[in-house]
Amino acid sequence: MGARDMSLDQAIDLLKNAVKYTGTIDQKHIDLTIVPADKRAVYEKAMAICQISINDGKISKDEFLRRVHLEG
Protein backbone atom coordinates (compact mmCIF):
# COMPACT_ATOMS: atom_id res chain seq x y z
CA MET A 1 0.00 0.00 0.00
CA GLY A 2 1.43 3.33 -1.02
CA ALA A 3 1.28 6.34 1.27
CA ARG A 4 -0.98 8.23 -1.14
CA ASP A 5 -3.55 5.48 -0.81
CA MET A 6 -3.34 5.33 2.99
CA SER A 7 -6.21 6.69 5.05
CA LEU A 8 -5.89 7.85 8.65
CA ASP A 9 -7.60 4.63 9.81
CA GLN A 10 -5.17 2.50 7.81
CA ALA A 11 -2.22 4.49 9.18
CA ILE A 12 -3.40 3.93 12.75
CA ASP A 13 -3.96 0.21 12.15
CA LEU A 14 -0.46 -0.09 10.70
CA LEU A 15 1.19 1.76 13.57
CA LYS A 16 -0.42 -0.59 16.10
CA ASN A 17 2.07 -3.19 14.84
CA ALA A 18 5.00 -1.03 15.97
CA VAL A 19 3.87 -0.43 19.56
CA LYS A 20 5.98 -2.03 22.26
CA TYR A 21 6.76 -1.62 25.94
CA THR A 22 9.75 0.49 26.95
CA GLY A 23 12.34 -1.56 28.81
CA THR A 24 11.55 -2.13 32.46
CA ILE A 25 8.98 0.64 32.89
CA ASP A 26 5.34 0.03 32.10
CA GLN A 27 5.10 2.49 29.21
CA LYS A 28 4.46 1.87 25.52
CA HIS A 29 5.89 3.68 22.50
CA ILE A 30 6.12 3.34 18.74
CA ASP A 31 9.38 1.63 17.80
CA LEU A 32 10.15 1.44 14.09
CA THR A 33 13.14 -0.81 14.74
CA ILE A 34 10.74 -3.73 15.24
CA VAL A 35 9.29 -3.45 11.72
CA PRO A 36 11.02 -4.96 8.71
CA ALA A 37 13.51 -2.52 7.18
CA ASP A 38 11.83 -2.74 3.78
CA LYS A 39 8.54 -1.59 5.35
CA ARG A 40 9.97 1.24 7.47
CA ALA A 41 9.22 3.96 4.90
CA VAL A 42 5.54 2.99 4.90
CA TYR A 43 5.45 3.22 8.70
CA GLU A 44 7.14 6.63 8.54
CA LYS A 45 4.46 7.80 6.09
CA ALA A 46 1.78 6.45 8.43
CA MET A 47 3.28 8.46 11.29
CA ALA A 48 3.31 11.56 9.09
CA ILE A 49 -0.33 11.04 8.10
CA CYS A 50 -1.30 10.76 11.77
CA GLN A 51 0.70 13.86 12.77
CA ILE A 52 -0.80 15.93 9.96
CA SER A 53 -4.27 14.72 10.92
CA ILE A 54 -3.66 15.76 14.54
CA ASN A 55 -2.32 19.16 13.44
CA ASP A 56 -5.31 19.67 11.13
CA GLY A 57 -7.77 18.81 13.89
CA LYS A 58 -9.10 15.68 12.16
CA ILE A 59 -8.29 13.65 15.27
CA SER A 60 -7.20 14.68 18.75
CA LYS A 61 -3.86 13.54 20.13
CA ASP A 62 -5.68 11.71 22.93
CA GLU A 63 -7.88 9.88 20.42
CA PHE A 64 -4.82 8.93 18.36
CA LEU A 65 -3.02 7.59 21.44
CA ARG A 66 -6.11 5.59 22.42
CA ARG A 67 -6.63 4.13 18.97
CA VAL A 68 -2.99 3.14 18.47
CA HIS A 69 -2.97 1.62 21.99
CA LEU A 70 -0.36 3.97 23.47
CA GLU A 71 -2.46 5.26 26.36
CA GLY A 72 -1.73 3.95 29.81
N, C-alpha and C positions, 0 to 999 in steps of 0.2 A: 504494500500500500504506500503510495507516494504521499508526501506531506500535503500537497495541494488537495488531495482527495480526503484528507483526514478531518473529521468533525471534532468538536470539543469532546463529545462523549467517547469517541474512539480514542482520542488522545488520553483521556483519563483512564479508560480501560487498559490501554497499553502500559501506562505508567504504574499501574497497580503491580505489574510484574517486576518492577524494579525497587519495590519497597522492602526494606529489611531493617532489623533491629541494629542499633548502634552498640557495639561492644558489650560491655557489662551493665550499662544503664538501660533502663526500660524505656527507650525512646526509638521511634522509627524515623527513617529518612529515605529519600530516593538515592539509590546508589547505581550509577550507570556502569560501574565495573562488573556488575553481576549479569549484565546482558551480553550476548555475543557481540564481538567487535564489529562484525559486518552489519549489525542492526543498530549500532549506537547512534548513527546519524538520524534514524527514524525516531528514536527516543528523544534526541535533542530537539527535533522538530516538534514532537508532542509537548515537550516542556515549554517551548516557545509559544505554541498555540494556547496552552493553558495560561501562561503569563500574560499574553496579549488579551485573552478573554477576561482575566481578572482586572487588568488595567482599563479595559473598555466597559467594565461594569456588567458583563454578560453573566458572570458568576462571582460570588464573593469568595474571598480567600478562605474563609471558614468552610464554606460549602465545598470548595475544591479539596481542602484537607480532609474533610469527612468522606468525600466520594473516592478519594485515592487511598483511603485508609491510613492516613498519617496522624489523625487526631488521637490523643491519649495513647 
